[in-house]
Amino acid sequence: MGPGGGTGIDGVKPAADLGVSIELQTAKVDERPGGSATVNGAAVAQLTAAPAADGNAAELAAAYAWCAKLARSHYENFTIASWLMPHEMRRHVHAIYAYARIADDFADEQRSIARLDEWQHELELAYAGAPRHPVMVAVADTARRFDIPLDPFVDLLKAFRSDVEFQGFETTADLLGYARYSANPVGRLVLYLFGFRDAERQRLSDLICTGLQFANFWQDVAIDLAKGRIYFPRRDMEQYRVTAEDLRNGKVSASFIGLMRHEILRAREMLLAGAALSTLVERGLRRDVLMFAGGGLAILRAIERVGYDVFRARPKLTRLDYVKLGWHALGGRLQL
C-alpha cells in the first residue's frame, strides 16, 4: 500500500540509470558539523548541513523537489498512485518513497551494509534535528509534521540488510517475518500521514503490503534467481517437489504450477482481506488503498494468464491495466 522499495505494482530501475544522483552511493560522509560528502577528495554537494524542519523554506522546498524527481523517475505506477493521493500529501509520500528507494539501491545495486549503516546514521541525524541529505531534510519535516516514530524507517533498513546477506526462507512464517520489515512499514508510514495509528487499520494495511510484495515475488521469480535469490519457502518447494535446479532450468512443470497456485492463493487472500481498509479511511487515502490492492490482484491475474510461465517473459501490467486500476480506484471500487 505504498511507495516502498520492497512493494510496487511493477518493476523499478536503479536511480543511477535515470540520471538521479543518490550521492551516498559514492560518498564518504564527513562527520564534522557542516561537513560535505567527498569522492576521492572532491566535493559532491548536498551532504552539507541542511536546515532543520523549521529552517529555510526554499531549501526545504528544494529537498521535497529532489524526492519528487526521484519518485517520478522510477515507477510509472507510482506516478499514477501519487496523482490519486490528495495534493497536500504527495510531497510527504515522495519523501518516504525516496528514503526507501535509496536504501533499496544500496542493498540491490551496491550490496553494501556500510552504505545502509550510513543511511541509518543520516536518519538518526534527521530525527535529532540535524538532517544533511536532501531526502533526510524532507523526511525530518514530514516526521515532525505528522509525529511519525523512528521505528518504521529503521525497520525498512533491517530488511535491506537481510537482502544483502540473503539466506532464503525455510517456512511461510519466515517469509512473513521478512515482509514485516520489508513491506509493512511503508503502509504504516502512509497511515501516519493521514492520522491513523490504531492496530486494526495497521493490520489491514499489513495484509495489503505483504500480499503485494508476495505478488511481486511470484512475478519476479526469474529476475530474483539471477540475483541468487529464491523467495519460495523451502518447505513449500519440498511439498510440491520443486527444486532450486528446476527453477534455474525454467521448468514449468505440473509441480511448479501447483506451487505457484498455492502461493498466489495466499497472496490473493491477503489482498482481498486487506482491501477492507478502504472502508475505514477517508476518500483520498481510499483511492490509494484500492490502487495498490487492485494492482496486486492484477499482477496475480497476469501470472495466471501466461500459464504461470514467469521464466520466458516477466508478466507485467500494461498501460491499459494502469488506467483501469486508476478508474476503479477513483470510483471507490476494487478491481477484481
N, C-alpha and C positions, 0 to 999 in steps of 0.2 A: 504494500500500500504506500509506496513512496519512492524516493529518489536514490535509494541506497545503491552502492556498488554491487551488493550481492543480490538485489532484486530488481528486475526490469522486464518490461514486456518484450524487449528484443535486445539484440547484441549491442555492444559498445566498442569504441575504438580508444586506444591509449591517447592521453592528452597530447603527447608529443606528435602524434600523427596528424593533428589538426592545427598545429602551429600555436598551441596554447601552452605557455611555459608554466610548469608547476614548481619550478625553482628549487625546491628542496631535493629533487631527484639528483641534482648535481651540486648542491650547495653544502658548504660547511658552515654551520651556524656559529657566529661569533657571540660568545656568551656575555660580552661586555654590554652595559646599557648603551643602546643606540647602535650596537654592532651590526655590520652588514654581512650578507652571505658572500662568500668568495669561492671562485673556482680557479685553482692554480694561481692564487694570489690576486685575481681580477674580480672587482666588484660586480655582482649580478643583480643588484637592485631589489627593492621591495621586501627585504627582510630587515630593514632598518626599523627602529622602534616606531610603532604606529600608535595613533591616538587611542585612548580607551573609548568605551562606547559613547561617552558624553563629549568627545573631542570634536575636532574639526569636521563640520558637516560635509564638506566637499570630499575629504579623504574617505569618510565613511561611505558616501555615495559611490566613490571610485571602487571601493572594496566590494560593494554589492554588485557593481557592474562587472567586475572581474569574475565573480562567481557566476553571474548570469551568462557570460560569454562561454565559460567552461561547460555549464549545464546544457546550453542550447546547441553546442557543437558536438555533443556526444550522443544524445538519444533523440531520435525522431519522435518516439512516443512520449519522451519527457516534455518536448515542446507542446504536444497536444495536452498532456496532463497539466502542464503549467498553465496553459491557456484556460483550462477548465477551473483552475484554482482561483478564488477571489483575488482581484488585482493586488490588494494590500498585503496579501500573504506570499506573493510569488517570490519576492526577493529573499524572504526568510527560507523558503523551500530551496531556492538556488544555493543559499549558504550551506544548508545541510547536505545537499547533493554534492557540492564542490568539496566539502570536507571528506565525505566518503569516497568520492571519485579519486581524489589524490591518494588517499590511503590504499585504495584498491590497486592503483597503478604501482605503488611501492611494493605491494605483495606480488602482483601478477607479472609486471614488466621487469622490475628490478630484483624481486625475490630478496628483499633486504629487510631484515629485522631492525638493523640500525636506523634505517630511514623511518620505519614505523615508530621506533623509540623517539626519534627527533620530533616526529609529528605529534606524539603524545606530549612531549615537553612543550611544544608550541601551544597545544591545547591548554595545558596547565597554566602557562603564562597568560593566555587569554582569560581564563577564569579568575586569575589573580589580578586582572585589570591592566595587564601589560601586553596586549597582543602585538605581534610583529608581522606575521604573514597576512596578506590581504584577506585570505579566506578566514583567518582567525579574527581579524578585525570585525568581519561580518558575523561570524559565529558568536563572538563575545557580545555584540549588540543584540543579536537575536536571543541569546540565552538570558540576558538581563531583562529584556522587554517581556519575555514570557515565562520567566522564572523556571528555566529548564535545568534540571540537575545534570551533573557531570557524567553520571553513570552510563547513559545510553551511548554517548560519544566514545567513552572508554571501552564499552562492550564491543563496539564495532572493531576496534583495534585488536581485541583479543581474537576475533575471528580471522582477521587478516594475518595475524601472526601464525595462526594454525594453518593457513593456506600456504605460507612459506615452508612450513615443516609438515607438509601434508602426510597423513598416515592412513587415510581412509576411515571407514566406519564398520564396526562389527555388527551392530544392530540398528533397527529403526530408531530406538531410543537415543543412540549415539548421534544419528543424523539430526534428530530433532534438537538435541543439545547443541549441535553446531548452529542450526538455524536460530536458536535462542540468542546467539551473539551476532550472527552474520546478517540476519534479515529483520528480526522482530524489533530491534531498537529503532529502525527507520520509521516504522509505523507509529511507534510510541512518541517519537520526536514530533511527528506531524500532529498527533493528538494534543501534545502540549501547546502547539501553536494555536489551537482552537480552544484551549482552556479545559480540556478533558484529561483527568488524572485518575479516574476510577478503574478498578480492577476488571469490571465486566467489559468495558469498551477496549481496554488493553488486551483482554483475552481474545476478543473477536478480531482485533487488528492483527494479533499474532497469527491467527489462523490464516488470514489473507496473505500476510508476508511470507509465512512458511510455505503455504500452498503455491504461491507464485514462484518462490525460489525453487521448490521441487519441480515445478513445470519447466523452469529454465534448465535444471539439471538434466531432465529427460530429453529436452530439446537439444542439448549440447553434449550428448554422450561422446560423439566423435571428437569435438573440439577439446573437451576435457581430457580425453585419452591422449591426445597429442601433447598435453601438458603433464602427463603422468598421473592423472587423477581419475579415480573411479568413485562415483558418489553412491552407487548402489550399495546398500548394506550387504556385507559378505554373507550373512545368514539368508537373506532373500535370494542371493545368487545361488547358494547351495540348495535352497528349497526348490528352485526352478532349474537346477542343473545347468547353470550358465557359468562359464569360466572366464577369467580375465583374457585368456587366449582367444576364446570365442569373440569377445568384444574387439580385441585388436585385429582379428580377421574380418570384422564387419559381418558376422554371421547372423542373418535374420532368420533364425530357426523358430520352430514352434515353442521351444523353451524360452527363447529371448522374447518372443511376443507375449508369452504368459507373464514373464517378469515385468515387461512394460505395462501390460494391462493392470497388474497388481499395483504398481507404483502410481500409475495415472489415476486409478480409482481413489487412492488415498489423497492425492493432491486435489482431485475434484471435490471430494467430500469436504476438505478443509476450506476450499474457496467458497463453496456453496454455503457452508455454515457461517463462515466469517462475513459473508455479504450482508448478514443481518445487521451489521454495524451501520449500514446505510440508513436504517430506520431510527438510529439513536444519535444522529449528528445533524447539524444544520445543512441547509441546501448546498452551500459552497463546498463543504467537505464531502457531502454525499456523492457528488459527481465524481470526485477523485476516487472514493472508495469503489464505486461501481466501475470506473475505468480500469482500475488495477485488478479487481476480482474478475471482471469480464475478460480482461486481457489474458489472465492466467488460464481461464477456461478456453479461450480462443487458441492459445498455444497447444493445449491438450488435444483439441479437435484437429489442429494442423498435423500433429503427430499421428493421430489415427487415420487421417486422410491419406497419408503416404504409406499406410500399412505398417507403421512402426519402424520403417527403414530410415533411421536417423544417421546412417553412415554414408549413403550416396550423396545426399544433399541435406542441408540443415532446414528442417521445417520452420518456416517463419511467416509472419503476418504480412499481408500486402497493404498498400495504401488504402484500398477499399475496406479492408478489415479495420484499420485505424479509424476511418470515417464512421463506420458502423458503430464501433465502440464509443466514439465521442457522441454520436447521435443518441444512442441509447442512454448514455450517462446524462446527457443534457435533459432527457426526458424522464430521468429518475428511475430508469429500468436497468436491470442486469441482463446483458446479452447472453443467452444460454446456448 
